[in-house]
Amino acid sequence: MSNERAKRRAVREHESALRAAARAAEAERRERKRARQLAIRKMTGRIPGLSSTGRQTGVLARRRRIQRSLLVAALLTMNILVWVVRPDWAARLGVLILSILAAPVLATLLFRRRG
């Protein structure tokens, strides 16, 4: 009888030790994650114009996002129009490739920085 109790106690102690080790490992992972986030926050806090999400804020960044959205919308509309009007795949792929290649040129011509 006492041997059975000793075995059960040993099993309980072993399970308790496993749980304690798992808790310690989890606490260590949380601590490393917190330290990493703190280091990232410390470094990005020194960079002007970056928010916590990494997205630039401000009037100029907003204008740039709007301009890019308008350009993408215009090129997408053109591609959809060609897709509907032209039945041949060569024209569809040609306009798609042309719009990809022309996007930076159009952005430069349409949204020239005045300075």
PAVEXTI-716000 format. One record per residue (C-alpha): x, y, z. Coordinates in nm, 2 decimals. Layout:
      px      py      pz
       X       Y       Z
...
end
This chain:
      px      py      pz
    0.00    0.00    0.00
    0.27    0.24    0.09
    0.45    0.15   -0.24
    0.14    0.25   -0.44
    0.12    0.58   -0.26
    0.48    0.65   -0.32
    0.44    0.57   -0.69
    0.13    0.79   -0.72
    0.32    1.07   -0.53
    0.61    1.03   -0.77
    0.38    1.05   -1.07
    0.21    1.36   -0.93
    0.55    1.53   -0.86
    0.66    1.44   -1.21
    0.35    1.59   -1.37
    0.38    1.89   -1.14
    0.75    1.94   -1.26
    0.64    1.91   -1.62
    0.37    2.18   -1.57
    0.62    2.40   -1.39
    0.87    2.36   -1.67
    0.60    2.45   -1.93
    0.50    2.76   -1.73
    0.87    2.87   -1.71
    0.92    2.82   -2.08
    0.60    3.01   -2.16
    0.71    3.29   -1.93
    1.05    3.31   -2.09
    0.89    3.32   -2.44
    0.66    3.61   -2.32
    0.96    3.79   -2.18
    1.16    3.76   -2.50
    0.86    3.88   -2.70
    0.81    4.18   -2.47
    1.18    4.27   -2.50
    1.17    4.24   -2.88
    0.86    4.46   -2.90
    1.02    4.71   -2.67
    1.33    4.73   -2.88
    1.13    4.77   -3.20
    0.92    5.05   -3.04
    1.24    5.22   -2.91
    1.40    5.21   -3.26
    1.09    5.32   -3.45
    1.02    5.59   -3.20
    1.34    5.76   -3.33
    1.23    5.76   -3.69
    1.02    6.07   -3.76
    0.69    6.03   -3.94
    0.64    5.66   -3.87
    0.35    5.56   -3.66
    0.33    5.24   -3.47
    0.18    5.06   -3.77
    0.47    5.16   -3.99
    0.24    5.36   -4.22
    0.34    5.71   -4.29
    0.10    5.98   -4.18
    0.06    6.34   -4.28
   -0.07    6.55   -4.56
    0.19    6.45   -4.81
    0.16    6.08   -4.74
   -0.22    6.10   -4.77
   -0.19    6.28   -5.10
    0.06    6.02   -5.23
   -0.18    5.74   -5.13
   -0.47    5.91   -5.31
   -0.27    5.97   -5.62
   -0.16    5.61   -5.63
   -0.51    5.49   -5.58
   -0.64    5.71   -5.86
   -0.37    5.58   -6.10
   -0.44    5.21   -6.01
   -0.81    5.27   -6.05
   -0.76    5.43   -6.40
   -0.53    5.15   -6.52
   -0.77    4.89   -6.38
   -1.07    5.05   -6.55
   -0.87    5.06   -6.88
   -0.79    4.69   -6.84
   -1.15    4.60   -6.76
   -1.27    4.80   -7.06
   -1.03    4.62   -7.29
   -1.12    4.29   -7.14
   -1.49    4.35   -7.22
   -1.44    4.51   -7.56
   -1.17    4.29   -7.71
   -1.23    3.92   -7.74
   -0.87    3.82   -7.83
   -0.62    3.73   -7.56
   -0.33    3.90   -7.74
   -0.48    4.24   -7.70
   -0.58    4.17   -7.34
   -0.23    4.06   -7.24
   -0.08    4.34   -7.44
   -0.28    4.61   -7.26
   -0.21    4.44   -6.93
    0.17    4.44   -6.99
    0.16    4.79   -7.13
   -0.03    4.92   -6.83
    0.22    4.76   -6.59
    0.51    4.92   -6.78
    0.34    5.25   -6.82
    0.23    5.30   -6.46
    0.56    5.45   -6.33
    0.58    5.68   -6.64
    0.22    5.79   -6.59
    0.28    5.85   -6.22
    0.58    6.07   -6.30
    0.40    6.27   -6.57
    0.06    6.31   -6.40
    0.18    6.37   -6.04
    0.49    6.57   -6.09
    0.63    6.71   -5.77
    0.64    7.09   -5.78
    0.93    7.24   -5.60
end
